[in-house]
């Protein structure tokens, strides 16, 4: 994937607000030492995280799934 777009990410996340929240949380995890789930090169952390989301490597649980547990 040469470029990652918001539209690529929105195929896997319900809306833009959830996308921003998910990306910010994942960037914090990476900066605290978590490994990337997709190959990263010279990209900034945010770009690589958006690539993870677009590649559907991060699963978002819906609120109803938490109630089932």
GURO-119768 format. One record per residue: residue number from 1; residue in one letter; y negated, z, x negated of N, C-alpha, C in turn. Coordinates in nm, 3 decimals. Atoms other than C-alpha are relative to their C-alpha. Example, Ala and Ser with C-alpha at 12.3 -4.5 7.8 and 13.67 -1.06 7.14 Angstrom:
[r 1,"a",[0.119,0.000,-0.089],[0.450,0.780,-1.230],[-0.120,0.000,-0.090]]
[r 2,"s",[0.119,-0.006,0.082],[0.106,0.714,-1.367],[-0.109,0.073,0.077]]
***
This chain:
[r 1,"x",[0.116,0.000,-0.084],[0.000,0.000,0.000],[-0.123,0.000,-0.090]]
[r 2,"x",[0.115,0.013,0.088],[-0.308,-0.122,-0.177],[-0.117,0.085,0.047]]
[r 3,"x",[0.110,-0.079,-0.055],[-0.560,0.042,0.055],[0.051,0.082,0.116]]
[r 4,"x",[-0.035,-0.083,-0.115],[-0.529,0.322,0.303],[-0.121,0.002,0.093]]
[r 5,"x",[0.109,-0.002,-0.097],[-0.733,0.307,0.622],[0.023,0.112,0.101]]
[r 6,"x",[-0.009,-0.102,-0.104],[-0.806,0.557,0.895],[0.098,-0.046,0.108]]
[r 7,"x",[-0.091,0.053,-0.103],[-0.619,0.330,1.137],[0.146,0.018,-0.041]]
[r 8,"x",[-0.136,-0.023,0.048],[-0.307,0.356,0.919],[0.042,0.144,0.025]]
[r 9,"x",[-0.029,-0.143,-0.017],[-0.326,0.734,0.937],[0.010,0.038,0.147]]
[r 10,"x",[0.002,-0.035,-0.142],[-0.400,0.747,1.310],[0.126,-0.044,0.073]]
[r 11,"x",[-0.129,0.035,-0.059],[-0.063,0.585,1.381],[0.093,0.121,0.000]]
[r 12,"x",[-0.086,-0.116,0.015],[0.090,0.920,1.277],[-0.065,0.131,0.042]]
[r 13,"x",[0.073,-0.120,-0.041],[-0.177,1.168,1.391],[-0.073,-0.034,0.129]]
[r 14,"x",[0.055,0.026,-0.134],[-0.314,1.205,1.745],[-0.145,-0.046,0.002]]
[r 15,"x",[0.142,0.036,-0.005],[-0.687,1.186,1.673],[-0.067,0.026,-0.134]]
[r 16,"x",[0.073,-0.010,0.127],[-0.950,1.178,1.400],[-0.024,0.144,-0.041]]
[r 17,"x",[0.027,-0.140,0.033],[-1.025,1.549,1.423],[0.124,0.066,-0.058]]
[r 18,"x",[-0.125,-0.054,0.053],[-0.661,1.641,1.372],[0.028,-0.058,-0.138]]
[r 19,"x",[-0.019,0.064,0.131],[-0.648,1.393,1.083],[-0.082,0.070,-0.108]]
[r 20,"x",[0.087,-0.068,0.097],[-0.943,1.559,0.908],[0.055,0.138,-0.032]]
[r 21,"x",[-0.054,-0.134,0.020],[-0.793,1.904,0.958],[0.128,-0.005,-0.084]]
[r 22,"x",[-0.126,0.014,0.074],[-0.450,1.793,0.833],[-0.026,-0.038,-0.145]]
[r 23,"x",[0.029,0.045,0.137],[-0.592,1.613,0.529],[-0.062,0.113,-0.082]]
[r 24,"x",[0.065,-0.109,0.074],[-0.812,1.909,0.431],[0.101,0.108,-0.036]]
[r 25,"x",[-0.102,-0.102,0.027],[-0.522,2.152,0.461],[0.095,-0.046,-0.110]]
[r 26,"x",[-0.093,0.053,0.100],[-0.294,1.928,0.256],[-0.066,-0.008,-0.138]]
[r 27,"x",[0.071,0.005,0.129],[-0.557,1.877,-0.017],[-0.004,0.140,-0.061]]
[r 28,"x",[-0.001,-0.138,0.052],[-0.585,2.257,-0.048],[0.136,0.035,-0.057]]
[r 29,"x",[-0.135,-0.027,0.050],[-0.206,2.280,-0.085],[0.022,-0.066,-0.135]]
[r 30,"x",[-0.017,0.074,0.125],[-0.209,2.015,-0.358],[-0.079,0.065,-0.113]]
[r 31,"x",[0.084,-0.062,0.103],[-0.494,2.180,-0.545],[0.051,0.138,-0.040]]
[r 32,"x",[-0.060,-0.129,0.033],[-0.303,2.509,-0.532],[0.134,-0.016,-0.070]]
[r 33,"x",[-0.119,0.022,0.079],[-0.007,2.346,-0.706],[0.113,-0.077,0.065]]
[r 34,"x",[-0.106,0.077,-0.066],[0.200,2.156,-0.448],[0.005,-0.141,-0.057]]
[r 35,"x",[-0.018,0.136,0.050],[0.341,1.821,-0.555],[-0.035,-0.102,0.109]]
[r 36,"x",[0.025,0.108,-0.094],[0.235,1.493,-0.395],[0.133,-0.053,0.052]]
[r 37,"x",[-0.120,0.054,-0.063],[0.487,1.335,-0.158],[0.012,-0.151,-0.016]]
[r 38,"x",[-0.002,0.142,0.032],[0.398,0.980,-0.261],[-0.048,-0.014,-0.144]]
[r 39,"x",[0.048,0.017,0.137],[0.336,0.840,-0.609],[-0.153,-0.006,-0.004]]
[r 40,"x",[0.146,0.003,0.014],[-0.020,0.901,-0.723],[-0.034,-0.048,-0.139]]
[r 41,"x",[0.044,0.048,0.132],[-0.207,0.733,-1.002],[-0.137,0.060,-0.029]]
[r 42,"x",[0.134,-0.048,0.033],[-0.578,0.758,-1.072],[-0.080,0.037,0.124]]
[r 43,"x",[0.073,-0.028,-0.123],[-0.669,0.821,-0.709],[-0.041,0.146,0.009]]
[r 44,"x",[0.040,-0.137,-0.027],[-0.856,1.128,-0.597],[0.104,0.063,0.093]]
[r 45,"x",[-0.097,-0.071,-0.082],[-0.653,1.395,-0.419],[-0.006,-0.041,0.147]]
[r 46,"x",[0.017,0.034,-0.141],[-0.796,1.304,-0.079],[0.064,-0.135,0.031]]
[r 47,"x",[-0.056,0.133,-0.022],[-0.694,0.939,-0.113],[0.152,0.006,-0.001]]
[r 48,"x",[-0.146,-0.011,0.008],[-0.340,1.030,-0.216],[0.054,0.072,0.123]]
[r 49,"x",[-0.043,-0.070,-0.121],[-0.312,1.274,0.076],[-0.005,-0.093,0.120]]
[r 50,"x",[0.005,0.097,-0.110],[-0.426,1.002,0.316],[0.114,-0.100,-0.010]]
[r 51,"x",[-0.117,0.087,0.018],[-0.156,0.779,0.167],[0.127,0.070,0.050]]
[r 52,"x",[-0.115,-0.077,-0.049],[0.097,1.055,0.240],[0.005,-0.003,0.153]]
[r 53,"x",[0.007,0.000,-0.146],[-0.020,1.072,0.601],[0.033,-0.138,0.055]]
[r 54,"x",[-0.027,0.137,-0.046],[-0.015,0.692,0.642],[0.147,-0.036,-0.017]]
[r 55,"x",[-0.142,0.028,0.025],[0.338,0.681,0.496],[0.091,0.089,0.084]]
[r 56,"x",[-0.075,-0.090,-0.089],[0.443,0.944,0.754],[0.086,0.100,-0.078]]
[r 57,"x",[-0.072,-0.097,0.083],[0.552,1.183,0.477],[-0.033,0.143,0.039]]
[r 58,"x",[0.039,-0.132,-0.049],[0.377,1.475,0.649],[0.024,0.000,0.150]]
[r 59,"x",[-0.033,-0.010,-0.142],[0.508,1.584,0.988],[-0.093,0.103,0.064]]
[r 60,"x",[0.090,-0.090,-0.073],[0.261,1.738,1.232],[0.075,0.055,0.120]]
[r 61,"x",[-0.062,-0.062,-0.116],[0.408,1.988,1.474],[-0.103,0.014,0.111]]
[r 62,"x",[0.087,-0.017,-0.115],[0.261,1.985,1.820],[0.011,0.145,0.049]]
[r 63,"x",[0.002,-0.139,-0.047],[0.172,2.315,1.989],[0.123,0.034,0.082]]
[r 64,"x",[-0.118,-0.024,-0.082],[0.462,2.279,2.232],[0.125,0.023,-0.085]]
[r 65,"x",[-0.115,-0.020,0.089],[0.706,2.265,1.939],[0.002,0.141,-0.057]]
[r 66,"x",[0.005,-0.137,0.047],[0.586,2.606,1.819],[0.054,0.096,0.106]]
[r 67,"x",[-0.047,-0.085,-0.109],[0.660,2.756,2.160],[0.152,-0.002,0.011]]
[r 68,"x",[-0.145,0.014,-0.010],[1.019,2.629,2.143],[0.074,0.084,-0.105]]
[r 69,"x",[-0.066,-0.074,0.109],[1.091,2.824,1.822],[0.018,0.144,0.031]]
***
